[in-house]
Amino acid sequence: MLPVFSLTLPLLLAQHVWGAEPNQPSNTARTWTESHNLAKTFVSKLTLEQKVNITTGVGWEVGRCVGNIGAQPEISWPGLCLQDSPLGIRFADRVTAFPAGINAGATWDRDMIRRRGEAMGREFKAKGVHVALGPMMNLGRVAAGGRNWEGFGADPYHVGESAYETIIGIQNEGVQACAKHYINNEQEHYRTTSSSNVDDRTQHELYAHPFLRSVMAGVASVMCSYNLINGTWACENDYTQNVILKHQMGFRGYIMSDWQATHSTISAARGLDMTMPGDVTFNSGDSYFGANLTAAVKDGRITEDRVTDMAERIVAAWYLVGQDKGYPEVSFDSFRPLDPFNKHVDVQEDHYKLVREMGAASTVLLKNVKGALPLKKPITMALIGSDAGPSQRGPNGYADRGGLDGTLAMGWGSGTAEFPYLISPLEAIQARAKADHTTIGWWLNDWDTAGAATAAANKDVAMVFIASDSGEAYITVDGNAGDRNNLTAWNNGDELVKAVAAVNKNTVVVVHSVGPLILEPWVDHPNVTAILWAGLPGQESGNSLVDVVYGDVNPSAKLPYTIAKKSEDYS
């Protein structure tokens, strides 16, 4: 796949030079040319200060969303609400917790990935969000990378196509998508201080390709990343922002910073169009843009034409998806959920059906011998492992899902959403067992392997559930600061599988994981008859699994990355 991609990339780049109308398959309200013409007219009437205000966030926790561009009623500008995440609406209630990007990628199904984008787009719009902060499309260069699960996989072509469909889906519903994180943001450790050093060919052929496909989908915005690229901060890197993205790819939207990733006022001259959340550091009250950007124009360090271009790009994206007419008001508050302003608008529709469908369609059958699956009304069965059951704290018991207690259905960090509910495998399988008159038992203590063996012995089937979690660096879980410390199952998972397989000849292993695991300690055990990789399936997790385990859905998913025999193989 990569050699073909390498041959076609120069042609694709040649077709997307600044000034040309990019391919625009999205069913957006207007074309980019129409949108920019409207934006030029709008911005031409503004003062320097008014233009600067369109480029500058109001500050962390100042507005109702995680990012806010302030309203300017005197110019009929309503402002913008920017909100996480790539799998649903963060910090809001009565929303859907969709399968993670890594599961969407595992379906290899363009139509389903687009439908996921459309469903998310409808929810974002109904809550009043202008900019959905996704999709995420880094390539998982580091197998243990904390945020790999937010993206679609490890192959640039596959990731690019998944991003393309997601963006079209979101923007078809009138919401601006945001392609992130641009670029080379492949790990959480030292993400704000390390330099990703990449040669030009590798940059174009691998890391830039998903962003090229995003531009070809008509993406409204791109988020620059925390890291340095070849020694220069991503958000003030003239080559990656102005040359590759805006000139070579012909990107006509705007570049926003990741939160606190702006490092100077001069970044505006080097391609950055919007600073988020606006302040230099959270709640600092100052900004590299705002008054400092105005001063830089007045003393000649940055041209006013550049600020005009910044504002026009932002306003053009607003026009592109039709947000200038009848757009819903923001109906939630990210930081003050008990505030009366939170109107508890229910935006879920029947999206649980799509969540269940995608959860099943993204479940990968890694092993199946001795006719282990599908299950055929077993007389007795046991479910083993804490990942089978519900969390003792409830599905949202840890802030930003930063804890592993109970079944794993999404990672942690800003790429999360609030679960409206979470169907655990135990709940779903128990309901099916009732219908089949199967006697079911369980053991949810991962560390008591003797108890697990006792529960699994003499059962027709024993299902062992193991997990591995990761997320964003601002949360540390069990010593893992975003990136995983290793590629083994958490909570004694390997020993749990071996203990059960020692006493049960029909041991089925279910893996809920953010990425690859080393399965070698037990993958070839003769009593491990089936292995299912279920990933991070979202709120319908247990129901999706039941559909596959009992044969209602044929497991057709494929891994979006490689599972190695040992961690050193990823070096």
C-alpha positions in Angstrom: 0.0 0.0 0.0 2.8 2.5 0.9 4.7 2.2 -2.4 1.5 3.0 -4.4 0.9 5.9 -2.1 4.4 7.2 -2.6 4.0 7.3 -6.4 0.6 9.1 -6.3 1.4 11.8 -3.6 3.2 14.2 -5.9 0.3 14.2 -8.3 -2.2 14.8 -5.5 -0.1 17.7 -4.2 0.1 19.2 -7.6 -3.7 19.3 -7.8 -4.0 21.2 -4.6 -2.0 24.4 -5.0 -3.2 27.6 -3.3 -5.6 29.5 -5.6 -7.2 26.4 -7.0 -10.6 25.2 -5.9 -9.9 22.0 -3.9 -12.0 19.0 -4.3 -15.1 19.6 -2.2 -17.1 16.4 -1.8 -18.7 17.6 1.4 -22.3 18.6 1.1 -21.5 22.0 2.7 -23.6 25.1 2.3 -21.1 26.8 0.0 -17.9 26.2 -1.8 -14.6 27.6 -0.5 -14.6 30.3 -3.2 -18.1 31.5 -2.3 -17.2 31.4 1.4 -14.0 33.4 0.9 -15.8 36.0 -1.2 -18.4 36.4 1.6 -15.6 36.5 4.2 -13.7 39.2 2.3 -16.8 41.4 2.2 -17.4 40.8 5.9 -13.9 41.4 7.1 -13.3 44.4 4.9 -15.6 46.4 7.2 -13.8 45.6 10.4 -11.2 47.5 12.4 -7.8 46.0 13.2 -9.0 45.3 16.7 -12.2 43.5 15.5 -10.2 41.3 13.2 -7.7 40.4 16.0 -10.6 39.5 18.3 -11.8 36.9 15.7 -8.4 35.3 16.0 -8.0 35.3 19.8 -9.7 32.9 22.2 -11.3 34.5 25.3 -9.3 32.4 27.7 -9.5 29.1 29.6 -12.8 28.6 31.5 -14.0 32.0 30.5 -16.7 30.8 28.0 -19.0 27.8 28.0 -16.9 25.6 25.7 -13.3 24.4 26.0 -12.5 27.0 23.4 -14.3 30.2 22.6 -14.0 33.0 20.1 -15.9 36.0 21.6 -19.1 37.4 20.1 -19.0 40.9 18.6 -22.6 42.0 18.3 -21.7 45.3 16.8 -20.5 43.5 13.7 -23.1 40.7 13.8 -20.4 38.1 14.7 -21.8 35.5 17.1 -18.5 34.0 18.1 -17.5 30.4 18.0 -17.8 27.4 20.3 -15.0 24.9 20.0 -15.4 21.6 21.8 -13.9 18.1 22.2 -13.8 15.3 21.2 -13.1 12.9 18.3 -15.7 10.4 19.7 -18.4 12.7 21.0 -19.1 15.8 23.0 -17.0 16.3 26.1 -18.3 17.9 29.2 -21.9 17.7 28.2 -24.8 15.5 29.2 -27.4 13.6 27.1 -24.9 12.9 24.4 -23.6 9.7 22.8 -20.3 8.0 23.6 -19.3 6.7 20.2 -16.7 4.0 19.5 -13.2 5.4 19.5 -11.4 6.3 16.3 -9.3 3.1 16.5 -12.5 1.1 16.3 -13.8 3.1 13.4 -10.6 2.4 11.6 -10.9 -1.3 12.4 -14.1 -1.5 10.4 -12.4 -0.5 7.1 -15.9 0.5 6.1 -16.1 3.9 4.4 -19.9 4.2 4.7 -20.0 3.3 8.4 -17.2 5.8 9.2 -19.0 8.5 7.4 -22.2 7.7 9.2 -20.4 8.0 12.5 -19.1 11.4 11.4 -22.6 12.5 10.5 -24.1 11.3 13.7 -21.5 13.1 15.7 -22.0 16.2 13.6 -25.7 16.3 14.3 -25.0 16.1 18.1 -22.4 18.8 18.0 -24.7 21.1 16.1 -27.7 20.4 18.3 -25.7 21.4 21.3 -24.6 24.6 19.6 -20.9 23.6 19.0 -19.4 25.3 15.9 -16.1 23.4 15.7 -15.8 19.7 16.6 -12.2 19.1 17.7 -11.6 16.1 15.6 -10.8 13.8 13.8 -7.3 12.9 15.2 -5.0 11.4 12.6 -1.5 10.8 14.0 0.0 7.5 12.9 0.9 5.7 16.1 4.6 5.7 15.4 5.1 4.9 19.1 3.1 1.7 19.7 2.6 2.7 23.4 1.6 6.3 22.4 -1.1 7.5 24.8 -3.5 9.0 22.2 -3.2 6.4 19.4 -6.7 5.2 20.2 -8.2 8.6 19.2 -6.9 8.1 15.7 -7.7 5.4 13.1 -4.5 3.3 12.9 -0.9 3.2 11.7 -1.1 3.3 7.9 -1.2 6.7 6.3 -3.5 5.7 3.5 -5.9 4.0 5.8 -5.8 6.9 8.3 -6.3 9.4 5.5 -9.3 7.7 4.1 -10.9 7.3 7.6 -10.3 11.0 8.3 -11.7 11.9 4.9 -15.0 10.1 5.5 -15.2 11.5 9.1 -14.7 15.1 8.0 -17.3 14.8 5.2 -19.7 13.3 7.7 -19.3 16.0 10.3 -19.3 18.9 7.9 -22.3 17.6 6.0 -24.2 18.3 9.2 -23.1 22.0 9.3 -20.3 21.6 11.8 -16.7 22.6 11.2 -14.3 19.6 11.6 -10.7 20.1 12.9 -7.9 17.9 11.6 -5.4 17.3 14.4 -2.6 17.2 15.6 -0.5 18.9 12.9 2.1 17.3 12.9 4.4 14.6 14.2 2.7 14.6 17.7 3.3 10.9 18.2 3.8 10.5 21.9 2.7 12.0 25.2 6.0 11.9 27.0 7.8 15.2 26.6 5.1 16.3 24.1 5.5 20.0 24.9 9.3 20.0 24.8 10.6 17.4 22.4 11.4 17.9 18.7 10.2 15.4 16.1 13.0 15.4 13.5 11.7 14.2 10.2 13.2 14.4 6.7 11.1 16.0 3.9 10.2 12.8 2.0 9.1 11.0 5.1 7.0 14.0 6.2 5.2 14.2 2.9 4.8 10.5 2.2 3.7 9.4 5.7 2.8 12.0 8.3 1.3 14.7 6.0 -0.8 12.4 3.9 -3.8 12.1 6.3 -3.9 15.9 6.4 -3.8 16.1 2.6 -6.8 13.9 2.5 -8.4 16.2 5.1 -7.8 19.2 2.9 -9.3 17.2 0.0 -12.4 16.6 2.1 -12.7 20.4 2.6 -11.8 20.4 6.3 -12.5 23.8 7.9 -9.7 23.9 10.4 -6.4 22.2 11.4 -4.9 22.1 14.9 -1.2 22.5 15.2 0.5 20.4 17.8 2.6 20.9 21.0 5.9 19.5 19.8 8.7 21.1 17.9 9.4 19.9 14.3 13.0 19.9 13.3 13.7 22.3 16.1 10.8 24.8 15.5 7.5 24.8 17.4 4.7 23.3 15.3 2.5 26.3 15.8 5.1 28.7 14.4 6.7 26.5 11.9 6.6 28.4 8.6 7.5 25.3 6.5 4.9 22.9 7.8 2.1 25.5 8.1 2.6 28.0 5.2 4.5 25.8 2.7 3.2 22.3 3.1 -0.3 22.9 4.4 -1.4 26.2 2.9 0.7 26.3 -0.3 1.3 22.7 -1.4 -2.0 21.3 -0.2 -4.0 24.4 -0.9 -5.6 24.5 2.5 -8.2 27.4 2.6 -9.4 27.1 6.2 -7.6 28.2 9.4 -4.9 26.8 11.7 -5.7 26.9 15.4 -3.2 26.1 18.1 -3.6 23.2 20.5 -4.4 24.5 23.9 -1.4 26.5 25.2 0.7 25.6 22.2 1.2 29.2 21.0 4.7 30.4 21.9 4.9 33.8 20.4 3.1 36.6 18.6 5.2 36.1 15.5 3.6 32.7 15.1 0.9 34.7 13.2 3.4 35.5 10.5 4.4 31.9 10.3 0.9 30.4 9.6 -1.0 30.3 12.9 -4.5 31.9 12.4 -6.1 31.4 15.8 -4.8 30.9 19.3 -6.5 28.7 21.8 -7.8 28.9 24.4 -6.4 32.5 24.1 -4.3 33.0 27.2 -0.6 32.2 27.3 -1.2 29.6 30.0 -4.5 28.5 31.5 -6.1 31.5 33.4 -3.0 33.7 33.0 -5.1 36.6 31.6 -2.6 37.5 28.9 -2.3 36.4 25.3 0.3 36.3 22.5 -2.5 37.5 20.2 -5.1 40.0 21.4 -3.5 43.3 22.3 0.0 41.9 21.6 -1.0 41.1 18.0 -2.5 44.5 17.5 0.7 46.1 18.8 2.8 43.9 16.5 0.8 45.2 13.5 1.1 48.8 14.6 4.9 48.6 15.1 5.4 46.9 11.8 6.4 43.4 12.9 3.3 41.8 11.4 1.4 43.2 8.4 -2.3 44.0 8.7 -2.8 42.1 5.5 -1.8 39.0 7.4 -4.3 39.6 10.2 -6.9 40.2 7.5 -6.1 36.8 6.0 -6.3 35.2 9.4 -9.8 36.6 10.1 -11.0 35.8 6.5 -10.0 32.2 6.9 -11.9 31.8 10.1 -15.0 33.6 8.8 -14.8 31.7 5.5 -15.0 28.4 7.4 -18.0 29.7 9.3 -19.7 30.5 6.0 -18.6 27.2 4.4 -20.8 25.1 6.5 -23.7 27.6 6.7 -23.3 28.7 10.4 -24.3 32.2 9.5 -28.0 31.3 9.4 -30.1 29.9 12.2 -27.4 28.1 14.1 -28.4 26.8 17.6 -27.1 28.6 20.7 -24.7 26.8 23.0 -26.9 25.0 25.5 -24.3 23.6 28.0 -21.5 24.8 30.1 -18.3 22.7 30.1 -17.0 24.0 33.4 -20.2 24.7 35.4 -22.5 21.8 34.7 -24.9 22.7 37.5 -25.4 26.2 36.1 -29.0 27.0 35.1 -27.7 27.7 31.7 -27.3 24.0 31.1 -30.5 23.2 29.3 -29.9 19.4 29.2 -30.7 19.2 25.5 -31.0 15.6 24.5 -29.1 15.1 21.2 -28.7 11.3 21.2 -31.5 10.5 18.7 -31.1 6.7 18.0 -27.3 6.8 17.7 -27.0 3.9 20.1 -27.9 1.7 17.2 -24.9 2.9 15.2 -22.7 2.6 18.2 -23.8 -1.1 18.6 -23.4 -1.7 14.9 -19.9 -0.2 14.8 -18.8 -1.9 18.0 -19.6 -5.3 16.4 -18.2 -4.4 13.0 -14.9 -3.3 14.6 -14.4 -6.5 16.7 -11.5 -8.5 15.3 -11.4 -12.3 15.5 -7.7 -13.1 16.1 -8.1 -16.8 16.8 -10.9 -19.3 16.6 -10.2 -23.1 16.8 -12.3 -26.1 17.8 -15.4 -24.4 16.8 -15.3 -22.2 19.9 -17.2 -19.3 18.3 -20.0 -18.6 17.8 -21.4 -19.8 21.1 -24.2 -22.3 20.8 -26.3 -22.0 23.9 -23.7 -23.4 26.4 -25.1 -25.0 29.4 -22.6 -23.3 31.8 -20.2 -20.4 31.4 -18.0 -18.1 33.4 -16.9 -14.6 32.9 -13.5 -13.8 34.4 -11.8 -10.4 35.0 -12.8 -6.9 36.1 -13.0 -5.8 32.5 -16.1 -7.9 32.1 -18.1 -5.9 34.7 -19.2 -2.4 35.5 -17.1 0.1 37.3 -17.7 0.5 41.0 -17.7 4.2 40.5 -20.0 4.2 37.5 -19.0 4.9 33.9 -18.0 8.5 34.5 -16.5 8.0 38.0 -13.1 9.2 36.9 -12.6 12.7 35.5 -12.0 12.5 31.8 -12.1 8.7 32.2 -8.7 8.8 34.0 -9.0 5.4 35.8 -9.4 1.8 34.9 -12.1 0.2 37.1 -14.5 -2.1 35.2 -14.9 -2.6 31.5 -12.8 -0.4 29.2 -14.8 1.4 26.5 -12.7 4.6 25.8 -9.2 5.9 26.8 -8.6 8.9 29.0 -8.0 12.6 28.4 -9.5 15.4 26.3 -10.5 12.9 23.6 -13.4 11.5 25.7 -17.1 12.1 26.2 -19.5 11.5 29.0 -21.2 8.1 28.9 -25.0 8.3 29.1 -24.7 4.7 30.2 -22.3 1.9 29.6 -23.4 -1.7 28.9 -20.8 -4.0 30.3 -20.2 -7.5 28.8 -21.4 -9.0 32.1 -24.8 -7.3 31.8 -25.2 -8.1 28.1 -24.1 -11.7 28.3 -26.2 -12.3 31.4 -29.3 -11.2 29.5 -28.4 -13.6 26.6 -27.7 -16.4 29.0 -31.1 -15.9 30.5 -32.7 -16.3 27.1 -30.6 -19.4 26.3 -31.2 -20.9 29.8 -27.4 -20.9 30.3 -26.1 -21.0 33.9 -23.6 -18.2 34.2 -21.1 -17.2 36.9 -18.3 -14.7 37.2 -15.2 -13.7 39.0 -14.1 -10.1 38.7 -11.0 -10.1 40.9 -8.0 -9.9 38.5 -5.4 -10.7 41.2 -7.0 -13.8 42.8 -6.1 -16.2 40.1 -6.9 -19.2 42.3 -10.5 -17.9 42.7 -10.6 -17.3 38.9 -9.6 -20.8 38.2 -12.2 -22.2 40.6 -14.9 -20.1 38.9 -13.8 -21.3 35.4 -13.3 -25.0 36.1 -15.8 -27.4 34.6 -17.6 -24.7 32.6 -18.6 -25.2 29.0 -16.9 -21.9 28.2 -14.8 -19.5 30.2 -14.5 -15.9 28.8 -11.5 -14.0 30.2 -11.5 -10.2 29.8 -8.3 -8.3 29.8 -7.6 -4.6 29.1 -4.9 -2.0 28.5 -5.6 1.7 28.9 -3.8 5.0 27.9 -4.6 8.6 27.3 -3.4 12.2 27.6 -0.3 13.2 29.6 -2.1 15.5 32.0 -3.5 12.4 33.8 -1.4 9.6 35.2 -3.1 6.2 35.8 -1.4 3.4 37.6 2.0 5.0 36.8 1.2 5.5 33.1 1.6 9.2 32.3 -0.4 9.2 29.1 1.8 6.8 27.1 1.7 3.1 28.3 4.8 1.9 30.2 4.6 -1.4 28.5 2.6 -3.4 26.0 1.2 -6.1 28.4 -2.3 -6.4 29.7 -3.1 -4.4 32.8 -4.3 -5.8 36.1 -2.5 -9.1 36.0 -4.2 -10.0 32.7 -1.7 -12.4 31.3 -1.6 -14.5 34.6 -5.4 -14.4 34.7 -5.6 -15.9 31.2 -3.0 -18.6 32.0 -4.8 -19.5 35.2 -8.1 -20.0 33.5 -6.7 -21.8 30.5 -5.0 -24.2 32.8 -8.4 -25.5 34.0 -10.8 -24.8 31.1 -10.4 -26.3 27.6 -12.6 -23.7 26.0 -11.1 -20.4 27.1 -12.2 -17.4 25.1 -10.2 -14.2 25.6 -11.7 -10.7 25.0 -9.3 -7.8 24.7 -10.4 -4.2 25.3 -7.3 -2.2 24.5 -6.2 1.2 23.2 -3.6 -0.5 21.0 -1.5 -3.5 20.5 -0.7 -6.0 23.3 2.0 -8.7 23.4 -0.1 -11.9 23.5 2.8 -14.4 23.3 2.6 -15.7 26.9 -0.7 -17.5 26.1 -1.8 -17.0 22.4 -0.7 -20.5 21.5 -2.0 -22.2 24.6 -4.1 -25.2 23.4 -7.0 -24.3 25.7 -7.2 -20.7 24.4 -9.7 -21.5 21.7 -10.7 -17.9 20.6 -9.4 -14.4 20.9 -11.4 -11.3 20.2 -10.0 -7.8 20.0 -12.9 -5.5 20.9 -10.9 -2.2 21.2 -12.8 0.7 22.7 -16.4 0.2 21.5 -18.2 2.9 23.3 -21.5 2.9 25.3 -23.0 -0.3 23.8 -19.8 -2.3 24.5 -21.5 -5.4 25.9 -24.3 -5.6 23.4 -21.8 -5.3 20.5 -19.8 -8.1 21.9 -22.8 -10.3 22.3 -23.7 -9.8 18.7 -20.4 -11.2 17.6 -19.9 -13.9 20.3 -23.3 -15.5 19.6 -23.0 -15.2 15.8 -25.6 -12.5 15.1 -22.8 -10.5 13.4 -20.0 -12.0 11.5 -16.6 -10.7 12.8 -15.3 -9.0 9.7 -13.0 -6.3 11.2 -9.3 -6.1 10.6 -6.6 -4.8 12.8 -5.6 -1.2 12.1 -2.0 -1.8 13.3 0.4 -4.7 13.7 0.6 -6.9 16.8 4.2 -7.8 17.4 5.7 -10.9 19.2 7.7 -8.7 21.5 7.9 -5.0 22.2 11.4 -4.6 20.7 9.9 -5.4 17.3 8.4 -1.9 17.3 11.8 -0.3 17.6 
